[in-house]
């Protein structure tokens, strides 16, 4: 049973890695160059962090949202 669980976990890890390295058709079409799912996720993560920093800076300066 334990070996089966490890085997399924390994298969999922390989499936996720494969998906991350696969081409994102939407963003590749928008940018007209090959963009992977990993690059899309990293770009969105940067955007979220930037928005959080902007919100924090506005709050620290006394501005209301």
C-alpha angles and dihedrals in degrees: 000000000000092000090051091052092050090048092053091047091052091048091052091049091052091046092052092047090050091050092049091053094045122104117263105226096200098051093036088056093047095047096036091227134083111281122178127216088247091058091049092052093047091048092051091047090054090049092051092048091048091052091049091051091049091050092048092048091050091049093049091050090055097251120143124225 
